[in-house]
Amino acid sequence: MNDRRKEFNYDANWIKKLESKEHWLLYWKQQWLLTKYLRQKDTILEIGVGSGFTANYLRNKNYTVTTLDIDNEKKPDIVANIVDYELKTNYDIILAFEVFEHFHINYLITVLQMLHSHCNRYLLISIPEYLSCFFSVEFKLLGVKKTFTVRRPSFYKLKKISQNHHWEVNSNPETKLNKLMELFHDHGFKIMDQSYFQDRYFIALERIS
């Protein structure tokens, strides 16, 4: 596993530090998405433990959660690389918040095929976007929340891909948002929900046969 460290980028140092307010808001966004699809009797798999907040929060509400992570320092229930691993059981809901970008896009089809085989209902994910913006403002118009975003010109690169990411949405032609949506659909997942928050796409995918 260690000799493949550069191929599957991950880092545990950040979980030992106080996270920013913005990062805590991402946890809230994850829970917001979950509440739309989660039932009390559902079994949940969380891929990518992070700080452990999501799994601990759900367990405190009496949900059944299994965690999987490549990094044993994060103390997951299953220490495994999702690219190589075949799940041993099915789960009603599978979570993969900011996971897919940590391995090369070429592995995504293999991972989606495996997850489709072991997902009973929903796959809930988030993926960061490379195409950043100069600024983004959220406001309400007649009671409806709107987002006004000014994006960078196509010729101007505002930021680099994170050092722990292989790709991000719109970072190259293979990872254009519409291409990813087609890929999800072609491998058995119907898009139920898509929202944008803090330069990340949060997507709910329903398993279809």
Summary of the structure (lengths in Angstrom):
residues: 209
radius of gyration: 17.0
end to end distance: 33.4
largest distance: 55.6
contacts: 571
relative contact order: 0.16
helix: 30%
strand: 32%
